[in-house]
Amino acid sequence: MKLPLSWLKDYTNIDGVSPKEYDAKMTMSGSKVECVDYLGEEINNVVTGKILSVEKHPDSDHLVICQIDAGKEEPIQIVTGAPNVTEASVGEICPVCLHKSTLPGGVKITKGKLRGVVSNGMMCSFQELGLDHGCVPYACDNGILFLPKDTPVGVDIKGVLGLDEYVADFEITSNRPDCLSVIGLARETAATFERPFSVKEPVVKGCGGDIKDYVSVRVDEPELCPRYTAKIVKNIKIEPSPAWMRERLHAAGVRPINNIVDITNYVMLEYGQPMHAFDYACLSDGQIVVRRPQPGEAIQTLDGQDRAITSEMLAICDGAKPIAVAGVMGGANSEITDATQTVVFESACFHGATVRLTAKALGMRTEASGRFEKGLDPSLTMLAVLRACELVEELGAGEVIDGVVDVCAADLTPKTLPFEPDKMNALLGTDLSADVQKQLLKRLAFQVEGDKVIIPSFRIDIARMCDLAEEVARMYGYDNIPVRLYAGDTTQGGLSPRQQMERAAAGVCLAAGFDESMSHSFISPKFYDAIALPADDPRRISTTILNPLGEDFSVMRTTVLPSMLDSLAHNHAHRNPTASLYELGTIYTPVVKDGKADADQLPHEEKILTLGSYGRLPFFQFKGVIEALCRELNIKDVSFVADSENPSYHPGRCAKVYASDALLGTFGAVHPLVAKKYGFNTEVLTAELAMDALYDAIDSVKLYQQLPKFPASTRDIAVLVDDAVPAASMQKAIERAAGSILESVKLFDVYKGKGIPEGKKSVAYSMSLRASDRTLKDEECDNAMQKAIAALESEFGAALRS
């Protein structure tokens, strides 16, 4: 919302307040000012000048030499080629750029020579001053701007054309539609600077007659149009608006057009109430009907576009056809033209959500729809239409018929809230007395009567005590509220145990050389095909998005694996030779009903730690990252069980990860066919670990162990077993059989090849034996070793290698 600061003087006094101070204080009181601009900032050393003489250039057919009275001691000479400067232009007054002047866009003017004749400046067109034709309707479209004859000579052009103006650009939040008006911002200004504030009631004299003899209004949808107010003006005179109105509209960012259109725009800016004017001659039988469009109806709007309107919208119609899209734009079939004799001024209140949906569906968001969609005060409609008619009479633009049509279904009873000063103090952390709070609220037009606060009708955003507390706080000054700690456990801060676990897991991944990645929770159903999920896999049942961005983002994922593979494939496609990524992503498992996701229930959300790597880590080093993660989280009894049933993974290089009997997740090499779909020609390793399962498996008790006093004894075992026997199962057997003196056992070699029978493999373990109270004897170590060998022979048919 652009606010010319001079306009404020109609309602409040800001004398002595600099633009910088205005910016700072209004922002601190809750009305954020983006900037305060000076309209004529780029215009310098440009004055009004009177043409004293015009002579032809001796060396050019299209140039003329002018002597200009610019208020200096002597006339200045300017050479111009403007087509409208002729000998008949003597006496005209125009903008003159003197030597070393500047214009909008960084244009600099200095004296020079044109065809050998000295030119000490330049005469300006309105375009060169940054204006459009509506600001100076008397101007020539292609030539020098000739000003009115009574314009003084030698004065700064900024004051003449209304460019000597500061304009504050406000960022208005969606809950404050009352501030989308000059009056609303003037009210905030008066409250902020503690200045008087007043708005003159519109006075309409009228010319007699009765509006009921001209027009009737029927509202078929009172919920969508709670109030519709109309007045009629006859004997319309279409002409340019006066300079003061054009200058204010231009400063506020609105293009002046003609007096009738400008009046509706002026009132919209002044009161925040959009208005529209219909050509009365275009209304069938003098009827206005506010209804939903009928099937097949269409309208050509004022921008010249034919638009189909549906029954979900609201239209302003006459007895036969739509003449406007309610709250958005009028129709070309009732447009004001130079031939218009009588107009109907419409001032209505429309349902904000309906206007928003209509504007979005038609792709035509306007100044009016932007205000209506935020919700407007129904009591504004009468004030606005009366103010428009007052301006009509003031500008001599027509004669106002007596009477007004006002169809009102809105409840105009003022809203009230309890006045609770103690609660507001407790919420704000202040110690303001009830009287001080009353005075602060009174500055914003709230009335406090006893234990109740009467809410002004324009403050539709006030609904609860906390809203009133906010008003007190911003008028008191946020910078004046004392700094206090919250009372309660919230001051403890810190991370929850689950957050600490997630941070520790991320730390392990980073230390292992993995980079964090992030992906969308919305995916395409085709992603499930890419990872080879069977048609009956329950993970294919996903929660569907009602308004997706597209098919690629149409369902909520039930697995992070395709997202991880997509990220890895992106790196591979960009010729990154290696990549290791991890993601703490969320999956959404729906409640299934009749084989489909139940749309009435929210899906279960679960975080999954997904790792992915190619070109860098071998299979067992990748497995080591998972083991390191479990060690860091103090998860014990971790085991890996081969899994050949997972369709997304290589059947011989995939394992489920367990902590005791609890399943933590899956890791392995991606199935070659899946990898090929993502463009890989190398092995891709991934892991999917459930964060809830990891958290539940954490052993919160960490026992301290003394450093050993006695030395350890090591023994190595190498056995031949069938190729299908898992090495991890053999290690468990050794741990069970060796007894209490076994400190640790580690796999250090798996060999297949020369000297090893077909279908067999050589597996070697290193056993570390130690007692806490003595040095072990050879007999004890040999006995433990023999027990381990016996267990391997009996359970797995292993044969000791010589």
N, C-alpha and C positions, 0 to 999 in steps of 0.2 A: 504494500500500500504506500503510494507516494503522497506525501503531505506537504504542500507549499506552506511554509511557516507563516506567511502573511495572512493566509486564510484563517489561521487560529484567532486572529484579532476580532473576528465576528463574534466569538464566544468567550474568550478569556484573554488575559493580558500577559504577555511574556517579555515586556520591555526590560532591558538590562540583562537578558539571558543570551549568551553567545551561542552560536550553533554547536560548538564543541561541548559547552556545558549542557546544552539541551540533549545532545546525543548521550552523554554519560549518565545524566540523572534519569532520563526516561528508560534507558536500558536497566539501570539498577532498580527501578520501580516495577519492572516486569514487562515493559513494552520495548522489546529489543529493536534498536535502530541499527540497521546494517551500515548506513553511511548518511551523511548530510552533504549534499552536492550543491554547488553554486551553478545555476543554469548558464550564466554568462562567463564562466571561468576561462574559457578558451578565447573569448572575444576581448580584445584589448586595443585601445587607441582608435576606436571606430566611433564617429560622431555623425550627427545630422548635418547635411549641407544643402545649400540652395544653389541651383544652376543659374548663373548670371548670363552666360552666353554659350552658344554652340556654333563652332565653325568647322568646315570641312578640312580634313587633313590634306596637306598639299601633295602628299605622296601615297595616298591610299583612297580607294573608292568606298570602303566600308568603315573607316575610322573617322571619328570626329574629335575635335579639341574643345574641352569644356573649361570654363572658368567657374570655380565653385567658391561660394561664401561658406566657409566652415567655422565661422566664429573667430577667425584669426585676424591679425592686423591687415593682412593683404589676402586677396583671393589666391587660391591654389589652382594650378593647371593640371587637369587629368585628361588623358587620352583614353577613349573607350570605343568599342565596336558593338555595343548593345543596340539591337535593332529598334528599341523604343525610345532611344535618345536622339531627338531631331531638333531643329530650330524651334519647333513648337513646344519643346520641353522646357524652355526658359521659364523660370519661376517655380519649377517642381522642386520638392524637397526629397532627398534620398539619403541612404546610409553611405558614408564616405570613409574608406580606410586610408588613414594618413600614413606617412612614412614610418616604417618600423611598427606596423600593426599586425595583429594575429587574428585568425578566424578558426572556427571549429575544424578539427581534423589536423591541427598542427600547421595550417597554411600560414605562411609569413608573407607580408606585403611590404615592399620597399620601393623607393623611387627608382626610375630608370628611363629608358628611351624606347619609344615605339616608332619605327620608321624615321628615326632621326629627331623626333620631337619629344621633349622632356615630359614625363608623366609623374607627378608627385604623389601618386596613390592609386586608389581604385574605387569606383562606385559598385555597390553590392546588389545582388539579387537576394530574394528571401531564402533560396536554397543554400546560398553561401553562408548565411547566418544560422543554418541548422533548423529552419522553420519549414512547415508544410503550408500548402495553399489555404487550408482551413484557418490558420492563425492570422493570415492577412488576405481575406477574400477579395480585397480591392486590388491585389497585386497582379501584374502581368506575368503570365506563365513563363515567358521566355524573354527576360530582359531585366532592367534595373527596377528595384522596388521603389515606387513612388509613394511617399507617405502622405497622410492627410495635410491639407493646406495650412492648418493651424498648428502644425508641429513646430516647436521652437528650433532655431538654428544653433549649431555649435554645441549641442548637448550629447551626452553619452547615449549611444543607441540602445544600450541594455535597459535603461529606464524607460525609453520610448516604447519598446516592444515587450515589456514585461519580463525581460531576461535578468533583471536585477533582483533575483529571487533565490532563496535557499530552500531546498526541498529535502525533507527527511524521508528516507526509504525504510519503512518498518517491515519486519518479519512478523506477520500476524499468525499466531498459532490457531489450529482448527477449532479450539474451544472458545475463541473470542471473536465471533463474527461481528459483535458490536463495534470492534475496533477497525473494521473494514469501512470506516466512515470518518469524515472530518470531525463530526460532532463527537463520535466515540473517542477519538484520539485527543480532541480538545478537552473532553471530560477527564481523561487520564492525565493530560498536561496540567490542568488546573489542580487536580489532586496531588500530583507530584510536587509542584512548586507552591502549593497552598495559595492559589490565586482564586479570585471569584470566577464563577462559571454561570452562564445563562444562555438560554436558547429562546429566541423570540418566537412566539406562537404565530403561525402563518395566518394572514388576514386576506380573505377573498371578498371583494366587493360584489361581484356578480353583475349580471345585466338583466335579470328577470328570467321568465320562462320556468319550465319545470322539466327536470331531467327525465322524469317518468314518461314524458311525451315523446322522448327520443329513443330510449334504450331500456331493455330489461335484461336481467342477469339471472341465470339459473346454474347452481353448482350441484352436479349429480354425484360428485365424489368429495364430500366434505372432509373425509380423512386425509385426502391428498391435497385439498385446497381449503384449509380451515377459515380463510378470510379472503374475500374479493371485493375491492373497492374501486369505483369508477366515477369519473366526472367528464363532462362534455364541454368542449370549447368550440364556438362557431366563429365565422368570419376570420379564418386563419390568414395570417400574412407571413408567408415563408420568406425569410431574409436572413442575412448573417447575424449572428449574435453580437452584442456589444463587445468592445475590446476587453473589458474587465473579465467577462465570462470566458471569452476565448483564451485569455492569458492563464486563467486559473485551470481550465481544462488541459491546456497544453502542459503546464507545469506538473499536473497530476498524471500525465502520460496518456491522456485521452485526446483524440483528434477532433477538433471542432468541425461541424458539418453545416448545420443551419439552426435557427433559433429553437425550433420545436424539438429536434433530436438532441440538441445541446442541453435543453432544459431537463429532459429525462436523464441524461448522463450526469448533469450537474447535481440533480437531486439524489441520484444513486451514490455519488461520491459524498455528498453532504450528509445524508441520513443513513446510508448503507442499505437502502431499500431499492432494488431494481424496479424500473418502470418500463412501460411500453405504450406507444401511441399508435392507435389504429385509425385509418381513414374511415370515417363514419359511412361514407357513401358505398364502401365495399361490404358493409354488413347487411346480410339478408334479413329483411323485416326488422331491423334494429335489435336483433337478438344476440346475446352472448351466452354460450352454454359451455360450462367447464365439464368435460367428460372424457372417458377413455375413447381412443380411436376405434372405429369399427373395422372389421376385416377388409383389407384391400385399400384402405384410405391412404393417401399420400399428400405431401405438401411440398411446395417449393419455398425454401427459406430465403431470408433476405440476402444470403450470400450467393443466390442464383442456383443452388443445388436442389435437385429433386430428391426427396427423402421419403422412404416408406416408414410409416409409423405403426406401431403395434398396440395391442390392447394392454400391454404392460406399461405403457407410457400414459401421459396426460396431455390433452390437447385443449386449446381454447378455440371454440368453434362459433360460427354464427348459426343461423337456422338450417344451413345446407352443407357447410364444408368446414374443415379446419382452417383457422387463420393464424395460428401460432402454435409452437411447441412449448408447452407450459414451462416457464422457468429457464428456457434455453435461448430461443430465438423466435422472432416474429416471422410471419409469412409474407412472401412477395405480393400475394393477392390483396393485402390490406396495407401496403407500404405508403408512407407519407410522400407525396410528390408535390411539385409546384402547383398542380391543379387542385390540391386538397383544400376544401372549404371548412370542413368540420372534422374534429378529431375526438376520439375517445381515449382518455388517459386511464390506463390500467395500473393499479397498484395492488398486488396480491401477495399472499403467503402460500408457498407450496411445500409439500413434504420433501425434506432434503434428500433422503435416500432415493426416492423416485426420480428426482431431478438428476442426481448423480448417475444412476443407471441409464437414464435416457441419454444424457450427454455422452456417456461412454459408448453406448450402443450406436449412436449416430456419428461419433467421432467429431464432436463440435463443442468443446468446452469453451464457455464464454465468460465474460465478467459477471453476468447475471447468474449463470449456473454455479460459478465458483462461490458466490455468496449464498444462494439458496441451499446448496448441498450441505452447508455447515449449520443450517438451522437459523431462522430469523424470528424476530419478535413480531407477532401478529398485530400488535398495537401500532406498529410503524406505518401500516398501509394508509391509514387515514391522514396522518401527519404528512406523509410524502406526497399524496395526491393534492392536498391543500397547498403545500409549498410549491408544487409545480404550477398550479393555477395562479398562485400569487405572483410567480415569476412571469407567467404569460401576461398578466395585467401590467406588471412593472415594465416589461419590454414592449408593450403595445402589440403583442403578437396575436391577439384575438380577444373574444368576449366569452366570459365564463357563464354557462347556463347555471341557474340556481339549482340547489339540491345535489345530493350525492347518493349513489347506489352502493350500499354496504351490506353484503351477504356474509354474515359472521357466524361460524360454528365453533370458534375457538373459545376456550375458557380464559377470560381476561382477568380473573381474580388473582390478585398478587399472591405469590408464593411466600410462605413464612418458614422460618427455622428457629429452634430454641436458641436463645442467647446464653452461651455457656463459657463465660470468661475463664473460669478455672481450668476447664478442659483445654481451652485454646492455649493457655499459658503452659500447661503440662506438655502439650504437643510441641510447642515452639521452643520450650526452654527459656521462657521470659517470665517477668514478674510485673506485667502491665496491669494497671488497675482497670476495673470495669469501665470507668469514665473515659480513660484514655482509649480503650478499645472502641468505645462508642464513637468517639471523635474521629478515629481513623476510618471506621466504616462509613461515617457520615460524609467524609470527603469523597467517597465513591458512590454517593447517592443511596446508600443503604439507610433504612430507618429502623431505629431500635426503640420499641415501645414495650416497656416492662421487661419481661423475660422472653420476648420474641423479636426476631429480626425480619423486617419486611424486605423481600428481595425485589430490586427493580426489575421490571418486565424484560429489559434488554439483557439482563445477565442470566441467560439460559443455562450457563455452565455451573451455576451454584446449586448444589444438591445436598451437601452434607456439612457437618461442623468443620471438617478439615478444609473445605473450600473457603469458608469464612476465615479460618485461621490463616490461610494463605494470603487473603486480602489484608488482614491485619499485619502480617509479617512484611509484605512488600511496601506498605505505606509507612510502617515503622522504620523500615530500612534493614535489608538483610545484613548489612555490615554493622548494624547496631545490636544484633542478637548475640548474646554472650556465647562463647565457645564452651561447651560442656560435654563430658563423656556420657554416653548412653548408660542408663542404669539397667543392669542385667548381664546375662552370660554372653551377649553379643560382643562385649569388649574383649573376650578371650582371643578371638581370632584363630589363626593357624589353620592347618589342613586337617581334614578328617582322616581317619585311618585308611579309608578307601582311596582318598586322594593321594595320600602318602604312598600307597601301594602302586597307584598308576604312575606317579612320578618316578618311583624306584624302577619300575618296569621300563619306562621310557629311557631312564639313565643307562640301563644295561644295553638296550638297543643302540643307543648313541655310542656307547663305549665299544660296541662290537662293529662299528662302522656303518650303521644303518641311518638313513636320513628319514625324517618324518614326512609323511605325505597326508593329504586330506582329499576326500572325494565326496561327491553328493550322496545323500541318503536315498535320493530318488534315482531309479535306474529304469532301463527298458526290459520288458519281459524276454527279449532276445538274448540278454546276458545269461539267462539260465541255459539256453541252448549252447552258448559259447563254452560253458564249463561242463557240458555233456550230462546235465541232470536228466534222469529218466522222466518220462511223461507223468508217472505216478509219484514222483518224489514230493513229499509234503512241503519242501522248501519252495516249490513253484507256486504255492498258494500265497499270494501277497495282497497287502492292502492297496487298493487302487486309489489314485489321486482324482478328486472330482474335477479340478480345473488345472490339469497338467500344462507345463510349458510346451510339451510335445511328447511324442511317443517315447523318446529317449529318456524322459523323466516322468513316466506315467505310473510307476508302482514303487512302493517302499521296499527296499531290499531285505531279504531274509538271510543273506550271506554277503560278506565283504570280499570274498575271493575274486569275483569278476572285476570289481573296482580296482583291486590290487594289480591284477593281471593287466588291466587297461592302463594303469599308471606305468608299469614296467614296460609294456609294449610301446607307450609313448616315448620313453627314453630310448628303447631299442631302435625305433623308427627314426630317431634323430641321431643315429650313429653313436650313441653313448656306449662304449664297449662293455662297461659294467654298471650295475645299479643294485643297491641294497636299500630297500624301503621298509618302513613300518608304519602302521596306522592304528590308532585307537578309535575304531569306528563303531557306530551303533547299528544293530540289526533290529528289525521290527517283525516279530512273529505274531500273526493275527490269530484271533479266536476263530476257529473253524466251525461253521454251521452248514450242514447239508453239502459238504464238500467245497464250500466257498468261504471266503473271509467274511465274518459278520461285521457289516458296516455300522452296526449300532454299538459296538464295543471297541475300545481303543486297543491297539496291538501291544504285546509285551515288548518292552525295549530292553536290550541287553548289549553291553559293550563287548567287543571282540578285539583282541590284539592280533593283528594280521601282519605277518612278515613275508617279504618276497625278495628274491635275489637271483641274479643270473650273471655268469661270467666272472665270478669272484670267489665264492666259497664252494668247496667240495661238500658232498653230502654230509659227511660226519662232522665237519667243522660247523655246518649249519645246525646240526643236531646239538653240537656243543654250546651254541648260543642259547638254545632252549634250556639246557642243563645249567648254564650260568645264570639264567633268569630265575630258575627254581632255587638255586643256591642263594641268590641275593634276597629272594622273598622268604627264605627259610622254609621251603616246601620239601618235605622228606619223603623217602620211599618212592622216588620217581622211577617209573619204568616205561618201556616202549614196547608195544605189542604190534606185530606186523598186521597190516590191513590191506587185503587185496580186493575189497569190495567197493571202495570209494571210486566212483566213475570219473572223478576229476583228477585222480592221481595215478601214477604208474603203479600197476598192481604188485610189482616186486620191490618198489622203493617208496613205500608209504607205511606209516605207523601211527597208532593212536598213543597219546601221551596220558599216563595215569599217575596219580598220587595215591598210593595204596589202591583202593578200589574205585576211587573217584576219577571220572574221565575229565581231563583238562582240555583236550583238543586233539588236533590232527596236524601232522607235518609230513612232508615228503616231496618227491619230484613230481611236477605237473605231468599229467598224461601227455605223451608226445602228440597225439591228435589234437588235444586242447591247445598245447603250446603252438602248434602249427596254425590254428585258427587266429592266434594273436600275432602271427608273423615271426615266431621264434624258430631258429634252426639250432638252438643250443639248449642245454638242460636248464630248466627253471625250477627253483626250489621255493616252496611257500609253507607257511604254518598258520593255523587258525587256533587261537587259544582263548577260551572263555574267561573273561575277567572275574565274573562271579565265582566260577569254579576255582580259579587261582586264589581268590581272596579267602574262600572257605577252607582251602587246603593249607593256608599259612599256619605254621606252628608259632604261636606268639611267645612261647617260652624258649629262651636261648640260654643253654647251660654252659657255664665256664668250665673248661678243662685245663688242668695243669700241663705244662710242658713235660714230656716224658723224661724220667730220670735214667731209664735203662735203654740200651740200644735195641734196635729192631733187627730181625733176621729176615732175609728175603729168600724166596724160593720161586722158581719158574716152572710152569707146567705147560707142555705142548702136547696136544692130543689130536687124533684124526677122528672126525665125525662126518655124518652125512651133511651134504651141502644145505639141506633145508632146516637144520637145527639152528635156532636163534642163539646167538652168542650171549645175549642178555640172560636167557634162561639158564645157560650153563654157569654164568657168573653167580646167579642166585643159588644154584645148587652148591657151588663151592663155599659161599658164605654160610649156608646152613650146616654144611658138613664139617668145616674146619674147626669150629668151636670158638670159645671165647677169646683165644689168643690171636685170632685173625684180626688184624687192625684194618686192612684194606686189601682189595683185589682189583687189579686193573687189566683190561684187555690191551695187549700191545702188538699183536700181530694176527692177521688172518691171511692165509696164503693158499692159492690154488694154482696149479701149473705143473711144471716138470717135477717128477718124483712123487706126485700126489695122484692116487687113483681117480679115475673118472667118477664124478658124483660125490667126491669127498672134498673136504677142506681141512687145512691145518689151522688150529686156533690156539694161541698162546696167551697165558695169563701170568701176571707177576703178583705173588702173594707177599704181603708185608705182615710179619708176625711179631708180636710184642706183648709182654706182661708188665703191668704197672708196678709190681712189687719185687721183681727179680729179673735177672738175666736168664733168658731161655736156654735150655740145653738142646743139643742137636737131636736127642731122642724125641723131645716134645715137638720140635719143628717137623721132623720126619714123620711123626705120627699124624700130625695135622694134615700134612701133604698127602699121606697115604689115604686118609679118610676122604679128602677132596677127590683124589683119583678114583677111588671106589665109587663115589657118588656119581661121577661122570660116566663111569663104565656101566653102572646099573641103570641109570635114568636115560642115558642117551646112546648107549652102545659105543662109547668113545674108546679109542685104543691109544695108549701112551706111545708117543713117538720116541724112538731111540736116538 
